[in-house]
Amino acid sequence: MKILKELYEDAKNIQKKDPAAKNIWYVILLYQGFHILIFYRFGHFLYKHKLFFLARLVSQIARFFTGIEIHPGAKIGKRLFIDHGMGIVIGETTTIGDDCTIYHGVTLGGTGKDKYKRHPDIGNNVMVGCGAKILGPIKIGDNVKIGANAVVTKHIEDNCTVVGIPRKGCKVIL
């Protein structure tokens, strides 16, 4: 029941944030950003219960149908809005807070240099623009906006907007 409540909350949030969503049934039936959350929440449940093969199978089937790859080990908060979604990759040790928005082509990935915690921690109310790459075990603060095609490899404090390659904006936290 908890998963169904979370999914309903996700669908209502998408409807609220996307002016093209005429009603909640549009979201439930037509939005790949919602469909991936159904697969992810089921796969994450399997992952938490150490059914790793089945969890990965679910995530790969989801990738086939949606074009979005979320590792079942990632931890995603409430009310994630994935807009358009195609080409999104979210790595195994990623955490995403509540009320975040992620656009198409985003990578929340590793650098290949780290062994255990390899992927970013994204705070609450973060917007990640299309094509952005957030790489490595870094922390992105609350209320951050990351511009389209930005490359972020260092911690970002709360309430910042960052853009560019390498990112420019608020002071970097070391």
N, C-alpha and C positions, 0 to 999 in steps of 0.2 A: 504493500500500500504506500510506503514511503516513496518508492520510485515513481509510482503513478502521480502522487502529489507533486513531486519535483518536476516531472515532465509537464504536468498541467501548468505549473508556475512558469516553466521555460516557454511554453507555447503562448501564454498570456503576455509574457514579456516581449516576445518577438512581435506579436500583434501590436503591442503598444509602441514599440520602437520603429516599426517599418510601416510607412504610410501606404505601401502597396498591399498590405495584408488587410483584406476587406473584413475578415472575421477569423475567429479561432480555427474554423474548419479549413480555411485556406492554408493556415500554418501547418496544421496536423497532416493534411493530405498532400500539400505541394511543396513544402520547404525542406530542402536537403539539409539545411542547418538544424532543423528540428529532428529530422530522421537520424542524423548522425548521433544526436544526443540519446535517442532511444537505444541505438546499438551500443554507444559508449557506456551508458549506465548499466546495461545488462552485462557487457564485457567486464566492466570494472568490478561488478558484484562477483563474477567468476574469478577474477584476478585476486580479489581480497580473500577468497576461499581456496586459494592456491591451485586453482584449475587453470594453469597458465596456458596450456595448449588450446583449450576451448576458448579462453578469453582472447587469445591471438587470432583464432579462427574467426570469431565474431568480428573482431576489428578489421580483418582482411576482407571479409564479406561486405562490411560497411564501406570500406574504401572502394571496392568494386562498384557498389551502387551509388555512392555519393561523391566520389572524387576527393574525399576528406580522410586523412589518416590521423587517428588519435590512438596512441598506444593505450591499452586498457590499464596500465599502471599509473597513468597521469591522474592527478587529483584536480577535479574541476568543481568549482563552487556553484552557487545557485544563479539562475537567470542568465546564463551565457547566451549571447546573441551572435551567431555566426551568419554573417550576411553574404550571400552568394556562395562562398565557401570553397569553390573548386581550388585544389592545389594546396590546401592548408595541411601542415604537418605539425603534430604536437607530440613531443618525445616522452619517453617513459617516466622520467623523474620531474617532469614539469608540474607545477602547481598553478592554478588559476583561481583567483578570488571570485567574489560575487559581483554580479552586475557588469560584466565585461562585454566588450564588443570586439569581434575579430572579423576582418574582411578577407577576401580571397587572396590566395597566394602567400599567406603568412607562414613563416617557419619559426617554431619555438623549439630550437634544436640544440645539439651539442657541438663542440668544436673538435672532438676527437682526441682531446688532451686529458680529459678527466675520466676517472674510473667509477666512482659511486654516484654522487650527485652530479649529473651531467647537463641538466637542462634548467631553464630559468624558472624563477618564482615570480608570478605576476600578481600584483596587489588587487584591491577592490576598485571597481569603477574605472577600469583601464580601457582605452580605445587603441587598437592596433590597426593602423592603416594598411591598405592592400599592398602586398609585396614586401612588407617589412620582414626583417630577419632579426630575431633576438636569440643570441647564441651563448651557450655556456651557463655555468651555475651562478647566474647573477640575479639580483633582486630588482624588480621594477616596483616602485612605490605605488601608493593609492592615488587615484585621480590623475594618472599620467596619460598623456596623449602622445602616441608615436606615429609620426607622419608616414605617408606612403613611401615605400622603398627604402626606408631608413635601415641602417645596420647598427645594432646595439650590442656591444660586447662588454659594457661596464655597468655597474649599479646606477640606478636613477632614483633620485629622491622623490618624495611625494609632490604632487601638484605641479608637475613639469610638463612641458611640451618639448619633444625632441624630434629633430629631422636630420636628414643627410647621411652621407657615407664618408667618414664615420660620423655618428650622430652629433648634432650641435644643439645646444639648448641649456638646460639647467646644469648646475654644478654636479659633477660626478662624485659619488660617494666611494671612497676606497677602503 
